[in-house]
Amino acid sequence: MTHILIVDDEPVILEVLTAYFEKEGWQVTTAATGHEALMRFQETVFDLIVLDLMLPDLSGESVNDTIRKDSDVPIIMLTAKTKEEELIAGIERGADDYIKKPFSPKEVVIRIKAQLRRRQKQAATVYSYQALTLNPSSYEAHLNGDALRLTPNEFELLALFIKHPGQVFSREALLEAIDDEGMIYEGYDRTIDTHIKNLRKKIEPDRKHPRYIQTVFGRGYKFGGTS
């Protein structure tokens, strides 16, 4: 059974989301503070976390950072922040999606299903390029034999690249590849740049001279090879 952790200090939000999630057949655990969320995270393996950024003790960003040290579990941030730079900052911290408050519970359910589908994709082929290997069926990636800890969006982008070396992808095309419902990030295609920057930190020996993900000015990005 899919197990979801909801972190929010508003009882009404916890109650409403719990009702909607349980209607989907999902198991739900709730936490009203950052410390409680981290305690629940240490106790249980969750399939996804819905995380409010405005908590009474720790900030949601701090909770996210602590979780990301040990896990690539999908994280959807709930935020009242509306500035693009603030939303991009959440992606830079490894969040997989964000939803602005006020929101529709049905929208949250759709976003969660999109993230869960990504996790459930199966493929028999193991892809490799130079020192990188990617196994979609086990959701594992390695660089020089060492395991890479990638967020779901980073994994999906790397999978797309490694399957099509040399092909140039626009930001819009890359956004579509990680947005099953056509609604994530609400058109902020520049968030792709943030995902690429985070991915480069994890796979590039020299980020100033990328070996794998190359910028094609005015067009987008390509993965090694030639276009």
N, C-alpha and C positions, 0 to 999 in steps of 0.2 A: 504494500500500500504506500502511495506517495505521502511523504511526511513533510509538512511545511511549518516553518517557524515564522510567526508574525510578531514583529517588535513595534509597539506603538504605545504611547502613554495615554491615549484617549480610549476609554472603555467602550464607547459607542462604536468606534472603528474596529476594535478587536472583536466585538460581538457580531457586527454585521459581516465582516470578512470571514469570521469563523463559520457563520451560518452558510454563506455562499460556498466556501471551500468544502465543508462537510457534505453539502448537497452534491458536489462533484465526486464524492467518495474519498476525499483526501483526509488523512489524519492531521490534526492541527495541534500545535503547541504555541502558547502565547507568552509574551514577556512585556512588561510595562516599563522597564528600565534597561539601560545599557549593561549594567552589571548582571542583571537577571538573564539577559539575552546571552551573554558570554558563558554564564553558568550552564544554561540549557544547551548551548552549542558543545560544551565539553562533555555533557552527559549523553547526548544523542546524535545519531547521524541523520541529518536532514537532506531532503532532495532539493530544497529551495528555501530561501529566506526573503521575506518581505520586511524591509527595514526602514522605519521612519528616521529622518535625520535630526528632528528636534526632540530630544529625549531629556528628562529632568536631571540626569547625572552625567553620564558620558554622552558625547555627541554621537550621532549615527555614523559619522565619518570615522571616529575612533573605533567604534565597534567593527565597522567594515575592515579597517586596517588590521585589527587583531585577527579577525577571521581569515583574511587573505594570507596571513603568514603561514597558515596550516592547511588551507582548503581552497579548492576552486569551485565550491558549491555556488550555483547561480544566485545572485543577489539582485533583487529589484528594490530600488530606493523609492520611498515615498517622500515628497518634498514640496514645501510651499514656496521654494525659491523659483524664480522665473527667469533670471538672467542667464543667457546662454553660457557665459564663462563659468557660472556656478554649477550648471548642469554638466558641462564638460569636465569640471574638476572631479565630479563624482565618477565619471568614466575613467579618468586617469587613476583613480584609486582602485580600479578593478571591478566596479559595479557593471552589471550586464544590461541593465535597463533602468529607467526612472519614470515615475508617474507623478504628475503634478496634482497637488491638492487644490480644490476638491476634485474627487474622481468618482467614476461609476464603478461599483463592485464588479459589474460584468466585464468592464475593461480590464480590471486586475486579473480576473479569471482568464481572459483571452491572452494576456501577456504571459501569464504563468504557463499556460498550455504550449505557447510558442517555445518557451525555454525548455520545457520538459520534452517536447518532441525532438528538439535538437539533441538532447541527451540519449534519446532512444533510437536514433538512427543507427542502423547496422550496415556494415560493409566488410566484405571478405578480404579486400585488397589492402596490403601494407604499402604505403608510398614512401619513396626515399628520394632525396636530392642532396648530393654531396654528404655532409655530415649529419643531415637531418633525416629522421624517419618518423612516419605518422601512421598510427593504426586506428582508423575510425571505429572499428568494432569494439575495441577495448578503451577507446577515448584516451589513448596514450601517445605522447610525443617524446622523442629523444634527440639530443644533440650530442654527438661524440659518445653515444652510449649512456649518457646521463639523462635522467628523466626531467622533462620540462613541466613546470607548473603553469598551465595556461587557463585563463578564464574561458567559458564557453564561446564567447565572441571571438577571442583570439584563436581558439582552436578552429572555429569555422573559417576564419579568414586564412589561416595557414593551410587548411585542407584545400580551400579553393585555389590558392596560389600553387601549392605543390602538385596539384592535378593538372595545372595549365602553365607550366614554366614558359616564360617568354611572352605570354599574353598580357596586354595592357588592359587594366580594369579602371574605369572611372570611379570616382568616389560614390556616385549614385549606384553603380553596379555592385560595388562592395557592400553598400548599405542594404541593398535588396537581398544580398546573400545571407545577411545575418538577421533579417527582419521578415519573419514568416508571415506576419499579418499586415505588412505595409504601413505600420503605424509607430514603430519604435523610433524614439528621438524626434518625432514630429517634424521630419524634414531637415534636421540639423546634420547635413551630410559631412560637415567639418569634424564631427565626432570621429569619423573614420581616421582622420589624421592622428587623433589621440590613441586609438587602438593600434595603429601602425607604430607609433612611437613606443608604446608599451611592449609590443611584440618585438621590435628591434632590440630593446633592452635585454630581452631574454635569449635572442638567437644570434645577434650580430657580434662577431669578435671586435669589429671596429665600426661604431655607428656613424662615424664621419665618412666612411667609405664602405657602404653596405655591400655585403656579399650576396645576400638573399633578396631582400625587399628593396627594390630600387625605385626612386621617384622619376617619373616621366613628366617633366614640367609641362603644364598646360593640359595634361591628359589624365594623369592619375598615378597608378603604381603597377609594377610588374615584378615577377619573381624570377630572378636570374635569367639565364638564356638570352635570347634576342627576340625582339618583337617583330 
